[in-house]
Amino acid sequence: MELRPNISLLMRREIYTLLTVTTVVILAFLIIQGIVVTFDPDTDNAEFVKYVWSWVAGVLITMWAIVPGLLYLWIINLRYSIEDERVVVHKGIITKKSVSIPYSAVTDFTLSRSLYERWLEIGTLMIQTAGQSPQGGGQEGKLEGLTEFDSLHSTLRAKVKAYRGSQQAENPVASEVQASDVEVLRSILEEVKRIGRKLD
């Protein structure tokens, strides 16, 4: 199954994020201006505007000229393949990259929806694998800009469960070995307890 993110909604999410960053930067520099002009008698508003706001405006204009185009190119190249044994994330602008995540390595799928994603009714599925820390924000792959995120979340969980079930059915020896290992460990524990009672 091939999936693509909803390009318009994902692009709107990125534009809203850029607007938020712009607003925070402007408010932060307005507060700094108020503090500097109030507490430094050598600085007036005209000087602050000339030396600080010109740089701030330059950075923000450059950001708005470059970043939306790069984000659009990134989004239109995103593609997800849901296969029988793995999920593949295709991404990249100049250098194309395919990240293949086998179901055998998947520990969990986390559904994440930011404020803007909830407003736009899209979601992001993050794929956790063994060796990745959820607390550290580590995930092997992200499926962003999904409109049918709930059904895909359920489908992927079912695929992982079915894959693991088929692996156990194909390899019953492994489960027998695990059962015999448990019995050996229990007998060792009983022997240690018996020796401990004798020593007391």
C-alpha positions as CSV (number, residue, x, y, z in Angstrom):
1,M,0.0,0.0,0.0
2,E,1.5,3.4,-1.1
3,L,0.6,6.5,0.9
4,R,1.4,10.2,0.5
5,P,0.9,12.9,3.0
6,N,-1.8,15.5,2.4
7,I,0.4,18.1,0.8
8,S,-1.8,21.1,1.3
9,L,-2.6,20.4,5.0
10,L,1.0,19.5,5.8
11,M,2.2,22.7,4.1
12,R,-0.4,24.7,6.1
13,R,1.0,23.2,9.3
14,E,4.5,24.3,8.4
15,I,3.3,27.8,7.4
16,Y,1.5,28.1,10.8
17,T,4.7,27.0,12.5
18,L,6.7,29.6,10.7
19,L,4.1,32.2,11.6
20,T,4.4,31.2,15.2
21,V,8.2,31.4,15.1
22,T,8.0,34.9,13.5
23,T,5.5,36.1,16.1
24,V,7.6,34.8,19.0
25,V,10.8,36.5,17.6
26,I,9.0,39.8,17.1
27,L,7.5,39.8,20.6
28,A,10.8,38.8,22.1
29,F,12.6,41.7,20.4
30,L,9.8,44.1,21.4
31,I,10.3,43.1,25.0
32,I,14.1,43.5,24.6
33,Q,13.6,46.9,23.0
34,G,11.4,48.0,25.9
35,I,13.9,46.8,28.5
36,V,17.0,48.3,26.7
37,V,15.4,51.7,26.0
38,T,14.0,52.0,29.6
39,F,17.2,51.0,31.4
40,D,19.9,52.4,29.1
41,P,19.7,56.2,28.8
42,D,22.2,56.2,26.0
43,T,19.9,54.1,23.7
44,D,16.7,55.5,22.1
45,N,14.1,53.9,20.0
46,A,15.5,55.2,16.7
47,E,18.9,53.6,17.4
48,F,17.4,50.3,18.4
49,V,15.2,50.3,15.2
50,K,18.2,51.1,13.0
51,Y,20.7,48.6,14.4
52,V,18.5,45.7,15.8
53,W,15.2,45.7,13.9
54,S,17.0,46.0,10.5
55,W,18.8,42.7,11.3
56,V,15.7,41.0,12.7
57,A,13.7,42.1,9.6
58,G,16.5,40.8,7.3
59,V,16.6,37.4,9.0
60,L,12.8,37.0,8.9
61,I,12.5,38.1,5.3
62,T,15.3,35.7,4.3
63,M,13.6,32.9,6.3
64,W,10.2,33.5,4.6
65,A,11.9,33.7,1.1
66,I,13.7,30.3,1.5
67,V,12.1,28.0,4.0
68,P,8.6,27.6,2.5
69,G,10.1,26.5,-0.8
70,L,12.4,24.0,0.8
71,L,9.5,22.7,3.0
72,Y,7.3,22.3,-0.1
73,L,10.0,20.3,-1.9
74,W,10.5,18.1,1.2
75,I,6.7,17.4,1.5
76,I,6.1,16.6,-2.2
77,N,8.9,14.0,-2.0
78,L,7.5,12.2,1.0
79,R,6.0,8.8,0.3
80,Y,5.2,5.8,2.6
81,S,5.1,2.1,1.6
82,I,3.2,-0.2,3.9
83,E,4.3,-3.7,3.0
84,D,3.7,-7.2,4.5
85,E,7.0,-7.3,6.4
86,R,8.0,-3.6,6.7
87,V,7.2,0.1,6.5
88,V,9.4,2.1,4.1
89,V,9.7,5.9,4.3
90,H,10.9,7.6,1.1
91,K,12.2,11.2,1.5
92,G,14.7,13.7,0.4
93,I,15.0,16.8,-1.8
94,I,18.4,16.4,-3.6
95,T,19.6,13.1,-2.0
96,K,16.8,10.6,-1.9
97,K,16.7,8.3,1.1
98,S,14.5,5.2,1.8
99,V,14.3,4.1,5.4
100,S,13.1,0.5,5.7
101,I,11.7,-0.5,9.1
102,P,11.0,-4.2,9.5
103,Y,8.0,-5.2,11.7
104,S,10.4,-7.5,13.6
105,A,12.2,-4.4,15.0
106,V,9.0,-2.3,15.7
107,T,8.2,-2.0,19.4
108,D,5.3,0.5,19.1
109,F,3.5,3.0,16.9
110,T,2.9,6.4,18.6
111,L,0.2,8.7,17.3
112,S,1.2,12.3,17.7
113,R,-1.0,15.4,17.0
114,S,0.2,18.9,17.7
115,L,-2.1,21.8,18.2
116,Y,-2.0,22.7,14.5
117,E,-2.4,19.1,13.4
118,R,-5.5,18.7,15.5
119,W,-6.9,22.0,14.0
120,L,-6.1,20.7,10.5
121,E,-7.4,17.2,11.3
122,I,-4.1,15.4,10.4
123,G,-1.8,13.3,12.4
124,T,1.8,11.9,12.6
125,L,2.6,8.2,13.3
126,M,6.0,7.7,14.9
127,I,7.5,4.3,14.6
128,Q,9.5,3.2,17.7
129,T,12.0,0.4,17.4
130,A,14.2,-1.5,19.8
131,G,17.2,0.6,20.7
132,Q,15.3,3.9,20.2
133,S,14.3,5.9,23.3
134,P,10.8,7.4,23.3
135,Q,11.9,9.8,26.0
136,G,14.8,11.1,23.9
137,G,12.5,11.7,21.0
138,G,14.2,8.9,19.1
139,Q,12.1,7.2,16.4
140,E,13.1,5.2,13.4
141,G,10.5,6.8,11.1
142,K,7.7,9.3,11.0
143,L,4.6,9.2,8.8
144,E,3.5,12.8,8.7
145,G,0.5,14.6,7.2
146,L,-1.9,11.7,7.4
147,T,-5.7,12.3,7.2
148,E,-6.7,8.6,7.9
149,F,-4.3,8.3,10.9
150,D,-6.6,6.3,13.2
151,S,-7.3,3.5,10.6
152,L,-3.6,3.4,9.6
153,H,-2.6,3.2,13.2
154,S,-4.9,0.2,13.7
155,T,-3.8,-1.4,10.4
156,L,-0.1,-1.1,11.3
157,R,-0.6,-2.6,14.8
158,A,-2.6,-5.5,13.3
159,K,0.2,-6.1,10.7
160,V,2.9,-6.2,13.4
161,K,0.8,-8.6,15.5
162,A,0.1,-10.8,12.4
163,Y,3.7,-10.8,11.4
164,R,4.8,-11.8,14.9
165,G,2.2,-14.5,15.0
166,S,3.4,-15.9,11.7
167,Q,7.0,-15.9,12.9
168,Q,6.1,-17.8,16.0
169,A,4.0,-20.3,13.9
170,E,7.0,-20.8,11.6
171,N,9.5,-21.2,14.4
172,P,7.8,-23.3,17.2
173,V,11.2,-24.6,18.3
174,A,12.1,-21.1,19.7
175,S,9.1,-21.1,22.0
176,E,9.9,-24.7,23.1
177,V,13.5,-23.6,23.9
178,Q,12.2,-20.7,25.9
179,A,9.8,-23.0,27.9
180,S,12.7,-25.4,28.6
181,D,14.9,-22.4,29.6
182,V,12.3,-21.4,32.2
183,E,12.2,-24.9,33.6
184,V,16.0,-25.0,33.9
185,L,16.0,-21.7,35.7
186,R,13.3,-22.8,38.1
187,S,15.2,-26.0,38.9
188,I,18.4,-23.9,39.5
189,L,16.4,-21.6,41.8
190,E,15.0,-24.5,43.8
191,E,18.5,-26.0,44.2
192,V,19.9,-22.6,45.4
193,K,17.0,-22.4,47.9
194,R,17.7,-26.0,49.1
195,I,21.4,-25.2,49.6
196,G,20.5,-21.9,51.4
197,R,18.3,-23.9,53.9
198,K,21.1,-26.3,54.5
199,L,23.6,-23.5,55.3
200,D,21.2,-21.9,57.7
